[in-house]
Every structure is written in C-alpha cells, then in structure tokens.
Amino acid sequence: MTIRNVLIVDDSKTEIMFLSEMLKKAGYSVTSAENAEDAHRRLEAAKPDLILMDVVMPGQNGFQLTRAIARDPRFADVPIIMCTSKNQETDRVWGMRQGARDYITKPVDQAELMAKIKALG
C-alpha cells in the first residue's frame, strides 16, 4: 500500500502544525482533527492511508479512538502510529494492543517518523 494521505489526530494546534509541515515537505497530503469526534467526521469524509494518533486528548483519548478505528471494518486496514508524549513501555504495549501498528514519542524525530511510515508503505 502506498501512503499518500495522512490524518493527524492531536488536540495541540502546535503539534498539528509541526507534523503537517514535516509531512507536506515529504510529499504527503495532510488533514487533521483535534479530537475523536472531529476524527470520525474526517474518516467519514475521506479514508486516509495512515493515521498519526495522539493519546492524551479531551473526551475520547487516543487509545480508545485507536481501538474504535481498528475494530471498524471500513477502517481496520488503515495503519495507526501512536504519536505521543507518553513514553512508558506499558503505554507503547497498550497502544499496540489497541490496534496501533507503531508507536513514536514526542518530540518527534523526523527521520524516525519517516522510517516508520516508509516501513508501513
């Protein structure tokens, strides 16, 4: 699968801007959502090739949203990379158990993120 369209789900406008710029410079098309409700709307509008998911968000958190997306037959094939400041091994394991394909901690290293995306594509 070729990854072209990326959905960033993060409640921080700063993180969205940082990740969007990084991805756009690498040739990806980017949309964003600031919470789970917004993410569901974006998914309904256009299925992305990849989701970058924050964990700590108001309302439904990234673990819960990842689980919901991974269990939805329409989106189960969309890889999710958890992209969060939660850097404990238990958080990484829990994220993967919810359906994430990979896990990266903030601050995001561009080379590391691009390698993870390339490995999925």
TITI-916769 format. One record per residue: x, y, z of N, C-alpha, C in turn. Coordinates in steps of 0.001 Angstrom, whole numbers. Last residue first. Layout:
N
<node n_u="X" n_v="Y" n_w="Z" ca_u="X" ca_v="Y" ca_w="Z" c_u="X" c_v="Y" c_w="Z"/>
...
END
This chain:
121
<node n_u="4499" n_v="1506" n_w="4317" ca_u="4109" ca_v="1675" ca_w="2919" c_u="4797" c_v="693" c_w="2039"/>
<node n_u="5728" n_v="1024" n_w="6735" ca_u="4310" ca_v="642" ca_w="6575" c_u="3884" c_v="651" c_w="5118"/>
<node n_u="8245" n_v="2071" n_w="6333" ca_u="8125" ca_v="643" ca_w="6665" c_u="6688" c_v="144" c_w="6508"/>
<node n_u="7629" n_v="4764" n_w="6006" ca_u="8145" ca_v="4005" ca_w="4869" c_u="7993" c_v="2501" c_w="5111"/>
<node n_u="6937" n_v="5386" n_w="8647" ca_u="5932" ca_v="5499" ca_w="7576" c_u="6366" c_v="4662" c_w="6369"/>
<node n_u="9402" n_v="4975" n_w="9912" ca_u="8225" ca_v="4189" ca_w="10336" c_u="7149" c_v="4224" c_w="9247"/>
<node n_u="10962" n_v="6899" n_w="8631" ca_u="11324" ca_v="5487" ca_w="8511" c_u="10140" c_v="4591" c_w="8883"/>
<node n_u="9670" n_v="9229" n_w="9468" ca_u="9673" ca_v="8897" ca_w="8039" c_u="10039" c_v="7427" c_w="7820"/>
<node n_u="10237" n_v="9113" n_w="12239" ca_u="8857" ca_v="9048" ca_w="11756" c_u="8813" c_v="8643" c_w="10287"/>
<node n_u="13059" n_v="9325" n_w="12208" ca_u="12417" ca_v="8150" ca_w="12798" c_u="10985" c_v="7999" c_w="12275"/>
<node n_u="13426" n_v="11842" n_w="11049" ca_u="13978" ca_v="10649" ca_w="10387" c_u="13304" c_v="9382" c_w="10909"/>
<node n_u="12122" n_v="13521" n_w="12968" ca_u="11653" ca_v="13413" ca_w="11588" c_u="12155" c_v="12144" c_w="10903"/>
<node n_u="11080" n_v="12765" n_w="16136" ca_u="12273" ca_v="12847" ca_w="15306" c_u="11846" c_v="12574" c_w="13860"/>
<node n_u="8860" n_v="14446" n_w="18214" ca_u="9020" ca_v="13522" ca_w="17101" c_u="10308" c_v="13813" c_w="16335"/>
<node n_u="9260" n_v="14644" n_w="21731" ca_u="9233" ca_v="15316" ca_w="20435" c_u="9602" c_v="14345" c_w="19309"/>
<node n_u="6973" n_v="11895" n_w="21452" ca_u="7279" ca_v="13308" ca_w="21205" c_u="8409" c_v="13718" c_w="22137"/>
<node n_u="7430" n_v="8534" n_w="20222" ca_u="7238" ca_v="9511" ca_w="21288" c_u="7636" c_v="10917" c_w="20838"/>
<node n_u="5507" n_v="6164" n_w="18432" ca_u="6638" ca_v="7085" ca_w="18445" c_u="6371" c_v="8135" c_w="19523"/>
<node n_u="4535" n_v="3061" n_w="17273" ca_u="4447" ca_v="3988" ca_w="18389" c_u="5687" c_v="4863" c_w="18365"/>
<node n_u="2399" n_v="1065" n_w="15113" ca_u="3693" ca_v="1521" ca_w="15609" c_u="3455" c_v="2617" c_w="16642"/>
<node n_u="-135" n_v="199" n_w="14773" ca_u="914" ca_v="-565" ca_w="14093" c_u="2299" c_v="-171" c_w="14580"/>
<node n_u="-2748" n_v="-161" n_w="17199" ca_u="-1730" ca_v="657" ca_w="16535" c_u="-683" c_v="-253" c_w="15891"/>
<node n_u="-4535" n_v="-1674" n_w="18657" ca_u="-4585" ca_v="-1770" ca_w="17199" c_u="-3577" c_v="-899" c_w="16467"/>
<node n_u="-4263" n_v="-1955" n_w="21317" ca_u="-5497" ca_v="-1309" ca_w="20862" c_u="-5618" c_v="-1325" c_w="19337"/>
<node n_u="-1737" n_v="-2966" n_w="21597" ca_u="-2856" ca_v="-3874" ca_w="21869" c_u="-4186" c_v="-3288" c_w="21404"/>
<node n_u="-278" n_v="-653" n_w="21153" ca_u="-210" ca_v="-1715" ca_w="20154" c_u="-1372" c_v="-2699" c_w="20355"/>
<node n_u="-901" n_v="704" n_w="23541" ca_u="-1256" ca_v="1274" ca_w="22238" c_u="-1271" c_v="220" c_w="21144"/>
<node n_u="274" n_v="-1020" n_w="25421" ca_u="-1176" ca_v="-814" ca_w="25432" c_u="-1649" c_v="-250" c_w="24090"/>
<node n_u="2994" n_v="-703" n_w="24749" ca_u="2360" ca_v="-2024" ca_w="24656" c_u="842" c_v="-1876" c_w="24585"/>
<node n_u="3300" n_v="2028" n_w="25336" ca_u="3551" ca_v="1519" ca_w="23984" c_u="2845" c_v="176" c_w="23779"/>
<node n_u="2726" n_v="2037" n_w="28078" ca_u="1891" ca_v="2819" ca_w="27155" c_u="2047" c_v="2310" c_w="25725"/>
<node n_u="4795" n_v="467" n_w="29062" ca_u="3414" ca_v="-15" ca_w="29225" c_u="2458" c_v="739" c_w="28305"/>
<node n_u="6993" n_v="2086" n_w="28568" ca_u="6842" ca_v="852" ca_w="27792" c_u="5417" c_v="314" c_w="27887"/>
<node n_u="6279" n_v="5601" n_w="28428" ca_u="6487" ca_v="4371" ca_w="29197" c_u="6255" c_v="3142" c_w="28306"/>
<node n_u="5744" n_v="8057" n_w="27267" ca_u="6935" ca_v="7321" ca_w="26840" c_u="7225" c_v="6064" c_w="27662"/>
<node n_u="3574" n_v="10166" n_w="25916" ca_u="3560" ca_v="9053" ca_w="26879" c_u="4651" c_v="8058" c_w="26482"/>
<node n_u="3452" n_v="11919" n_w="23880" ca_u="4478" ca_v="12194" ca_w="24895" c_u="4536" c_v="11084" c_w="25941"/>
<node n_u="2912" n_v="10313" n_w="20657" ca_u="2517" ca_v="10841" ca_w="21952" c_u="3699" c_v="11120" c_w="22875"/>
<node n_u="1440" n_v="8687" n_w="18359" ca_u="2433" ca_v="9760" ca_w="18333" c_u="2182" c_v="10604" c_w="19583"/>
<node n_u="806" n_v="5613" n_w="16897" ca_u="605" ca_v="6432" ca_w="18085" c_u="1761" c_v="7429" c_w="18130"/>
<node n_u="-210" n_v="5059" n_w="13731" ca_u="1009" ca_v="5233" ca_w="14514" c_u="650" c_v="6128" c_w="15691"/>
<node n_u="-2230" n_v="2814" n_w="12039" ca_u="-2203" ca_v="3913" ca_w="13002" c_u="-856" c_v="3898" c_w="13699"/>
<node n_u="-3361" n_v="1853" n_w="8779" ca_u="-2399" ca_v="1770" ca_w="9874" c_u="-2436" c_v="3026" c_w="10748"/>
<node n_u="-6412" n_v="657" n_w="7835" ca_u="-5646" ca_v="1903" ca_w="7895" c_u="-4663" c_v="1812" c_w="9062"/>
<node n_u="-8023" n_v="-1536" n_w="7985" ca_u="-6794" ca_v="-1676" ca_w="7206" c_u="-5932" c_v="-413" c_w="7205"/>
<node n_u="-10277" n_v="-717" n_w="9357" ca_u="-9357" ca_v="-1636" ca_w="10036" c_u="-8029" c_v="-1793" c_w="9291"/>
<node n_u="-12306" n_v="795" n_w="8319" ca_u="-11019" ca_v="1457" ca_w="8531" c_u="-9954" c_v="550" c_w="9146"/>
<node n_u="-14552" n_v="-781" n_w="8061" ca_u="-14262" ca_v="191" ca_w="6997" c_u="-12853" c_v="756" c_w="7101"/>
<node n_u="-14726" n_v="-2269" n_w="10441" ca_u="-14309" ca_v="-2933" ca_w="9194" c_u="-13964" c_v="-1972" c_w="8065"/>
<node n_u="-13383" n_v="-1122" n_w="13376" ca_u="-14368" ca_v="-756" ca_w="12358" c_u="-13926" c_v="-1365" c_w="11021"/>
<node n_u="-11289" n_v="-1595" n_w="15042" ca_u="-12380" ca_v="-2576" ca_w="15056" c_u="-13470" c_v="-2270" c_w="14033"/>
<node n_u="-9674" n_v="619" n_w="14708" ca_u="-9129" ca_v="-700" ca_w="14356" c_u="-10220" c_v="-1765" c_w="14286"/>
<node n_u="-11335" n_v="2622" n_w="15780" ca_u="-10995" ca_v="2630" ca_w="14354" c_u="-10533" c_v="1235" c_w="13910"/>
<node n_u="-11419" n_v="1881" n_w="18506" ca_u="-12655" ca_v="2010" ca_w="17729" c_u="-12382" c_v="1955" c_w="16224"/>
<node n_u="-8679" n_v="1962" n_w="19203" ca_u="-9433" ca_v="711" ca_w="19323" c_u="-10694" c_v="760" c_w="18461"/>
<node n_u="-8196" n_v="4696" n_w="18802" ca_u="-7465" ca_v="3692" ca_w="18021" c_u="-8218" c_v="2369" c_w="18032"/>
<node n_u="-9858" n_v="5777" n_w="20775" ca_u="-10145" ca_v="6052" ca_w="19367" c_u="-9428" c_v="5043" c_w="18466"/>
<node n_u="-8565" n_v="4855" n_w="23094" ca_u="-9963" ca_v="4487" ca_w="22827" c_u="-10300" c_v="4670" c_w="21351"/>
<node n_u="-6061" n_v="6086" n_w="22789" ca_u="-6156" ca_v="4630" ca_w="22907" c_u="-7563" c_v="4161" c_w="22545"/>
<node n_u="-6736" n_v="8830" n_w="22724" ca_u="-6189" ca_v="8176" ca_w="21544" c_u="-6211" c_v="6661" c_w="21595"/>
<node n_u="-9932" n_v="9387" n_w="24438" ca_u="-8482" ca_v="9500" ca_w="24250" c_u="-8012" c_v="8693" c_w="23036"/>
<node n_u="-12778" n_v="11372" n_w="24295" ca_u="-12244" ca_v="10049" ca_w="23972" c_u="-10739" c_v="10172" c_w="23721"/>
<node n_u="-12043" n_v="14264" n_w="26112" ca_u="-13076" ca_v="13340" ca_w="25631" c_u="-12460" c_v="11975" c_w="25418"/>
<node n_u="-8832" n_v="15585" n_w="25121" ca_u="-10086" ca_v="15673" ca_w="25878" c_u="-11139" c_v="14745" c_w="25279"/>
<node n_u="-5968" n_v="13410" n_w="24913" ca_u="-6885" ca_v="14379" ca_w="24301" c_u="-8133" c_v="14452" c_w="25171"/>
<node n_u="-3198" n_v="11648" n_w="24634" ca_u="-3842" ca_v="12500" ca_w="25628" c_u="-4643" c_v="13591" c_w="24920"/>
<node n_u="-2318" n_v="10498" n_w="22147" ca_u="-3026" ca_v="9728" ca_w="23168" c_u="-3841" c_v="10641" c_w="24076"/>
<node n_u="-2451" n_v="11041" n_w="18583" ca_u="-2037" ca_v="11447" ca_w="19920" c_u="-2807" c_v="10589" c_w="20922"/>
<node n_u="-1751" n_v="9318" n_w="15647" ca_u="-2700" ca_v="9474" ca_w="16750" c_u="-2026" c_v="9891" c_w="18050"/>
<node n_u="-1849" n_v="9370" n_w="12280" ca_u="-936" ca_v="9654" ca_w="13379" c_u="-1812" c_v="10067" c_w="14553"/>
<node n_u="-2881" n_v="7071" n_w="9870" ca_u="-3321" ca_v="7977" ca_w="10938" c_u="-2189" c_v="8113" c_w="11942"/>
<node n_u="-2991" n_v="6588" n_w="6328" ca_u="-2267" ca_v="6474" ca_w="7592" c_u="-2873" c_v="7459" c_w="8590"/>
<node n_u="-4646" n_v="7038" n_w="4287" ca_u="-3753" ca_v="5897" ca_w="4126" c_u="-3009" c_v="5595" c_w="5428"/>
<node n_u="-8134" n_v="7903" n_w="5047" ca_u="-6706" ca_v="8172" ca_w="4877" c_u="-5917" c_v="6884" c_w="4660"/>
<node n_u="-11203" n_v="8389" n_w="3515" ca_u="-10381" ca_v="7385" ca_w="4199" c_u="-8900" c_v="7695" c_w="3972"/>
<node n_u="-13256" n_v="11107" n_w="4072" ca_u="-12214" ca_v="10548" ca_w="3203" c_u="-11328" c_v="9607" c_w="3999"/>
<node n_u="-15506" n_v="11407" n_w="5753" ca_u="-15362" ca_v="12231" ca_w="4544" c_u="-14362" c_v="11623" c_w="3559"/>
<node n_u="-15117" n_v="9698" n_w="7888" ca_u="-16320" ca_v="9526" ca_w="7062" c_u="-16182" c_v="10257" c_w="5733"/>
<node n_u="-12784" n_v="10817" n_w="8939" ca_u="-12770" ca_v="9448" ca_w="8405" c_u="-13964" c_v="9202" c_w="7492"/>
<node n_u="-13742" n_v="13291" n_w="9836" ca_u="-12716" ca_v="13244" ca_w="8782" c_u="-12672" c_v="11858" c_w="8131"/>
<node n_u="-15490" n_v="12421" n_w="11866" ca_u="-16004" ca_v="13187" ca_w="10708" c_u="-15021" c_v="13124" c_w="9542"/>
<node n_u="-13655" n_v="11233" n_w="13612" ca_u="-14705" ca_v="10409" ca_w="12998" c_u="-15290" c_v="11108" c_w="11770"/>
<node n_u="-12206" n_v="13524" n_w="14351" ca_u="-11548" ca_v="12439" ca_w="13612" c_u="-12570" c_v="11542" c_w="12918"/>
<node n_u="-14088" n_v="14938" n_w="15820" ca_u="-13593" ca_v="15519" ca_w="14571" c_u="-12933" c_v="14435" c_w="13713"/>
<node n_u="-14232" n_v="13151" n_w="17981" ca_u="-15430" ca_v="13468" ca_w="17196" c_u="-15045" c_v="14023" c_w="15822"/>
<node n_u="-11599" n_v="13204" n_w="19001" ca_u="-12166" ca_v="11971" ca_w="18428" c_u="-13371" c_v="12260" c_w="17540"/>
<node n_u="-9863" n_v="16211" n_w="17905" ca_u="-10450" ca_v="15327" ca_w="18919" c_u="-11088" c_v="14138" c_w="18209"/>
<node n_u="-8812" n_v="17576" n_w="15801" ca_u="-8354" ca_v="17962" ca_w="17133" c_u="-8947" c_v="17119" c_w="18249"/>
<node n_u="-7413" n_v="16512" n_w="12735" ca_u="-8570" ca_v="16520" ca_w="13626" c_u="-8048" c_v="16794" c_w="15027"/>
<node n_u="-6286" n_v="17071" n_w="9333" ca_u="-6111" ca_v="16967" ca_w="10782" c_u="-7449" c_v="17013" c_w="11505"/>
<node n_u="-4516" n_v="15926" n_w="6439" ca_u="-5702" ca_v="16507" ca_w="7061" c_u="-5519" c_v="16313" c_w="8562"/>
<node n_u="-2080" n_v="16075" n_w="3863" ca_u="-2383" ca_v="16000" ca_w="5285" c_u="-3741" c_v="16628" c_w="5611"/>
<node n_u="-68" n_v="14346" n_w="1589" ca_u="-1259" ca_v="15184" ca_w="1744" c_u="-1738" c_v="14990" c_w="3181"/>
<node n_u="3526" n_v="14325" n_w="1391" ca_u="2247" ca_v="13738" ca_w="1810" c_u="1150" c_v="14792" c_w="1822"/>
<node n_u="6071" n_v="15314" n_w="877" ca_u="5205" ca_v="14972" ca_w="-239" c_u="3866" c_v="14349" c_w="115"/>
<node n_u="7620" n_v="16314" n_w="2847" ca_u="7994" ca_v="14981" ca_w="2367" c_u="7054" c_v="14479" c_w="1269"/>
<node n_u="6275" n_v="18593" n_w="3464" ca_u="7590" ca_v="18739" ca_w="2832" c_u="8077" c_v="17408" c_w="2265"/>
<node n_u="4100" n_v="17413" n_w="4769" ca_u="3896" ca_v="18084" ca_w="3480" c_u="5206" c_v="18252" c_w="2735"/>
<node n_u="5324" n_v="16499" n_w="7149" ca_u="4758" ca_v="15551" ca_w="6185" c_u="4566" c_v="16175" c_w="4809"/>
<node n_u="6120" n_v="18920" n_w="8373" ca_u="7083" ca_v="17843" ca_w="8137" c_u="6578" c_v="16900" c_w="7046"/>
<node n_u="3662" n_v="20260" n_w="8566" ca_u="4760" ca_v="20827" ca_w="7772" c_u="5771" c_v="19748" c_w="7401"/>
<node n_u="2284" n_v="18479" n_w="10299" ca_u="1781" ca_v="18784" ca_w="8950" c_u="2894" c_v="19308" c_w="8055"/>
<node n_u="3797" n_v="18589" n_w="12669" ca_u="3714" ca_v="17341" ca_w="11915" c_u="3251" c_v="17571" c_w="10482"/>
<node n_u="3372" n_v="21360" n_w="13337" ca_u="4716" ca_v="20779" ca_w="13222" c_u="4696" c_v="19521" c_w="12353"/>
<node n_u="546" n_v="21537" n_w="13459" ca_u="1293" ca_v="22367" ca_w="12528" c_u="2684" c_v="21774" c_w="12270"/>
<node n_u="3" n_v="19686" n_w="15510" ca_u="-587" ca_v="19501" ca_w="14177" c_u="214" c_v="20280" c_w="13141"/>
<node n_u="1387" n_v="20917" n_w="17623" ca_u="1813" ca_v="19596" ca_w="17127" c_u="1268" c_v="19331" c_w="15733"/>
<node n_u="-166" n_v="23276" n_w="17822" ca_u="1274" ca_v="23349" ca_w="17576" c_u="1792" c_v="22031" c_w="17016"/>
<node n_u="-2674" n_v="22366" n_w="18504" ca_u="-2511" ca_v="23010" ca_w="17201" c_u="-1022" c_v="23100" c_w="16823"/>
<node n_u="-3352" n_v="19421" n_w="20085" ca_u="-2420" ca_v="20548" ca_w="20091" c_u="-2262" c_v="21113" c_w="18679"/>
<node n_u="-4824" n_v="17149" n_w="19832" ca_u="-5525" ca_v="18327" ca_w="20336" c_u="-4632" c_v="19566" c_w="20387"/>
<node n_u="-4684" n_v="15158" n_w="16920" ca_u="-3951" ca_v="15715" ca_w="18062" c_u="-4684" c_v="16967" c_w="18520"/>
<node n_u="-4344" n_v="13228" n_w="14268" ca_u="-5326" ca_v="13449" ca_w="15326" c_u="-4558" c_v="13875" c_w="16572"/>
<node n_u="-3824" n_v="13447" n_w="10872" ca_u="-3195" ca_v="13695" ca_w="12169" c_u="-4314" c_v="13976" c_w="13170"/>
<node n_u="-3877" n_v="11397" n_w="8129" ca_u="-4742" ca_v="12099" ca_w="9077" c_u="-3993" c_v="12213" c_w="10392"/>
<node n_u="-2447" n_v="11421" n_w="4939" ca_u="-2251" ca_v="11189" ca_w="6361" c_u="-3235" c_v="12035" c_w="7166"/>
<node n_u="-2011" n_v="9940" n_w="1845" ca_u="-2882" ca_v="10811" ca_w="2640" c_u="-2811" c_v="10436" c_w="4113"/>
<node n_u="-126" n_v="8060" n_w="942" ca_u="-134" ca_v="9413" ca_w="391" c_u="-872" c_v="10391" c_w="1297"/>
<node n_u="1407" n_v="5034" n_w="851" ca_u="853" ca_v="6025" ca_w="1767" c_u="1008" c_v="7410" c_w="1159"/>
<node n_u="595" n_v="2146" n_w="-887" ca_u="1323" ca_v="3409" ca_w="-926" c_u="635" c_v="4400" c_w="-1"/>
<node n_u="844" n_v="-1191" n_w="0" ca_u="0" ca_v="0" ca_w="0" c_u="882" c_v="1244" c_w="0"/>
END
